[in-house]
Amino acid sequence: MVFLRTSEKAGSCFVRTDQLDGETDWKLKVAVSCTQRLPAVGDLFSINAYVYAQKPQLDIHSFEGTFTRADTDPPIRESLGIENTLWASTVVASGTVIGVVIYTGKETRSVMNTSNPKNKRRLCEPQTSVGSGLHAPGPSRCHLPRVGHACGVDSGAVLSGGVQAERSARKDGLFMAQCDPEWRHDGATFSESRTCQVGLLDLELNQLTKALFLALVALSVVMVTLQGFVGPWYRNLFRFLLLFSYIIPISLRVNLDMGKAAYGWMIMRDQCIPGAVVRTSTIPEELGRLVYLLTDKTGTLTQNEMIFKRLHLGTVSYGTDTMDEIQSHVINSYSQMHSQASGSNTSSIPPRKTQSSAHKVRKSVSSRIHEAVKAVALCHNVTPVYEGRAGVSGASDHAEADQDFSDESRTYQASSPDEVALVQWTQSAGLTLVSRDLASMQLRTPSGQVLTYCVLQMFPFTSESKRMGVIVKDESTAEITLYMKGADSAMAPIVQYNDWLEEECGNMAREGLRTLVVAKKSLTEEQYQDFESRYNQAKLSLHDRALKVAAVVESLERDLELLCLTGVEDQLQKDVRPTLEMLRNAGIKIWMLTGDKLETATCIAKSSHLVSRTQDIHIFRPVTSRGEAHLELNAFRRKHDCALVISGDSLEVCLKYYEHEFVELARQCPAVVCCRCSPTQKARIVRLLQRHTGKRTCAIGDGGNDVSMIQAADCGIGIEGKEGKQASLAADFSIKQFRHLGRLLVVHGRNSYKRSAALGQFVLHRGLIISTMQAVFSSVFYFASVPLYQGFLMVGYATIYTMFPVFSLVLDQDVKPEMAMLYPELYKDLTKGRSLSFKTFLIWVLISIYQGGVLMYGALLLFESEFVRVVLISFTALLLTELLMVALTVRTWHWLMVVAELLSLACYAASLAVLNEYFGIGRVSFGAFLDVAFVPTVAFLWKVSAITVLSCLPLYVLKCVTRRLAPPSYSKLSP
């Protein structure tokens, strides 16, 4: 929406963009000057004007257009930039605004940067359709839709007061919006398609289940073949399919889902992760298989709170412990200026002539500090906001009052926290910014004098120029000065020669400080008038406006006087450094995706130790064509073991022409930093890694701009921070701070995966062993399709008899949580998938075949004379074997495990007395009932024990020998 008018007298307002770009600081937006100057709001509907705007695009940092009022002579034309627009998913923070809607629906930046989320469940939902309309019948506070709410607006977009914006496409890619006194409104319908995602463990178990199904069919066919296809063989085939159907673990899904719910409950109950919320119960095992972690910067790794740390003048440096010296120099400088202006010449000249050389040096330092502090206090986009006047609109008399500018009610707002930190530092040094509007700013000196400066031009920061500037005019002296500040790489070529800037910038960067070079240039009235005419002409250009404006500004940015170098520290979240180190030791590769500037992202990567101090950093130069991308990729290929820093624009070019080559090179980097990334680019990088590597990815963020990335990842984690709960609500897991991520992955993620792998394999083993016994039984009795156990026993075997002991494996752990945190290298083994693979599956198949054969043949051999009791004998040995296998597998006993084992035995003992009619073999046993008196006999007990020991003891001995010869990594840490 083009910003036409505001209730604020200054003609500007603040908006919050945290849900769009992740930045919590307020952005200053400026109304079109010719509409802001109209006497009344109603005059908007009587003018004849039109807007030319560029076609919709993804970039959230730029906008080009013009506003033309055609009912004046000559017509008034004004250039439109990013500062003249209000976008969807932003909130107006001050005053009320009126504008003309240019982009609606799917053309808005927020919708274009929002990807369709993946549905991380087992089943896909059908395609849904959402339709809604947006109507604004009268002047009111601007409230734009947030990300996640589908809003449809037709090409007739209603403006406050009923003004319609009709758009027509042009060949040059621009759009024209023409004001019309009539208006209409129509709704629009959008379709939202959802893709679904299944956890890797579920996919692996599905593959094993398919193999078991093939085994079921093959075994049934073999049985019918061995029968010789006698009689109605197809009927026997289906009988065998039903008899061996327990090979397919029907209860596996139920057990795994219950286990996932238990893992989620454990995470939320963990006192070391307060406030953790599990919003999905289907993929907790994904936390234990992660290879790539993609993280946001602002609010995730950092607190987004800046503190001024260092001021360097070339010959002298000031830190936090010497800031009082700067304040004394500023006070002395302004007191001398005041005395020179008000005192007599006779009183000021003699002391100057008698000054010592040492005092002259001190005076030189004082003047340099004064110039540096004044430059920092003037060169910014910060606006002071007073609480007593905030929120009051239309009260000009109140806005004029309170000229004392009390410090208690004043806060600073800017598009970057760096700016606020610098202005707050100048306030502590004695030079306070007390007022600012579009045309002027006022500074208060230590003596209370208010200095007024006219703002003639503002050059905002861009990712291309990497610097910002302002041209001000001192009302008291009429001096015109250009002040510039920016990154050292952008400022070094345009300042006067010096021999200290590069070295000191490197020193501050190694300390993790964000550096800014400050310089100035004095202009004459003639120089400025010439520049202004060329600058205004370039701003009205519709084609290549950015290049033309940059060329005009660069003509002024030559031979600047270097004033100082500043260093600001962005405070990291608590324990970010040890958490990142832990994750690296766990074998997780970390990529930082941020919408911030390249210099800022690089500084945070160093200060957070995402990139170690001894590690080289390759900054990918800006590329715009295929040839440039090819050359830069070749240069990057020659470097080894270095971190990569790349901007979003260069990344787009590389992915367009050399996607595979770029990903292969980036995979080898220990860390990757992508700056100036849009939300869509973040999600695309996630999908890129998934497609090219096949590894599991995790995305973590705290803002609405991270939602697409979080939903695209295999595992999304949201942090509740200053930017609201949108990322937290859209994520699979929600935590309070980044430092909780380490325990969430290396403890809960690791345990969830290993427990689910053991649980899944035991459920498979439980079905395989009883199917093996059925196969042996049928083979002995001439391949008869007769069930070994009655239906109730089969149901009870998978439920009340063995469910609790097998499910108690969700409480098992191989190492204590403290040891897992101390040795995160244990996590690295999980990414190989060795806990659940075809190798382990075949091992469990062989174990099931061995145990099923021993149990069935042992029961038939040892109880040959009591054949009618073979069901009781074999089923008792089967149950004891299953309970004993669980006990031998457990590595850390929990009291609930003991209860589960005893409860299963008690249930079985009770069923022997109550349900003895089920312990027959159907027609084979001729309806014989169980003789309860036979159970406590010595013959029954020792023979059942012998069969059980024979089925378990060799496996336990083999397991001990294997662990002795090739111990697992976790066993080396066990006491």
DACORVEN-V319275 format. One record per helix or strand of 3 or more residues. SS is the DSSP state (a for helix, b for strand). FROM is the first residue (numbers start at 1). TO is the last residue. If there is no record, write none. Layout:
ss:SS from:FROM to:TO
ss:SS from:FROM to:TO
This chain:
ss:b from:2 to:6
ss:b from:12 to:16
ss:a from:18 to:21
ss:b from:26 to:30
ss:a from:33 to:36
ss:a from:41 to:46
ss:b from:49 to:54
ss:b from:65 to:69
ss:b from:76 to:80
ss:a from:82 to:84
ss:b from:97 to:100
ss:a from:105 to:107
ss:a from:109 to:112
ss:b from:128 to:133
ss:b from:157 to:159
ss:b from:163 to:169
ss:b from:174 to:180
ss:b from:188 to:192
ss:a from:200 to:227
ss:a from:233 to:243
ss:a from:245 to:247
ss:a from:252 to:269
ss:a from:284 to:288
ss:b from:290 to:295
ss:b from:302 to:312
ss:a from:320 to:342
ss:a from:345 to:353
ss:a from:357 to:378
ss:b from:383 to:386
ss:a from:396 to:400
ss:b from:410 to:413
ss:a from:417 to:429
ss:b from:432 to:436
ss:b from:440 to:444
ss:b from:450 to:459
ss:b from:467 to:474
ss:b from:480 to:486
ss:a from:488 to:494
ss:a from:501 to:510
ss:b from:514 to:523
ss:a from:525 to:539
ss:a from:545 to:556
ss:b from:560 to:572
ss:a from:576 to:585
ss:b from:589 to:593
ss:a from:598 to:607
ss:b from:616 to:619
ss:a from:626 to:637
ss:b from:642 to:647
ss:a from:648 to:657
ss:a from:659 to:667
ss:b from:671 to:675
ss:a from:679 to:693
ss:b from:696 to:701
ss:a from:704 to:712
ss:b from:715 to:719
ss:a from:726 to:730
ss:b from:733 to:735
ss:a from:740 to:780
ss:a from:791 to:798
ss:a from:803 to:811
ss:a from:817 to:822
ss:a from:825 to:832
ss:a from:838 to:862
ss:a from:867 to:889
ss:a from:895 to:914
ss:a from:916 to:918
ss:a from:932 to:934
ss:a from:938 to:965
ss:a from:969 to:972
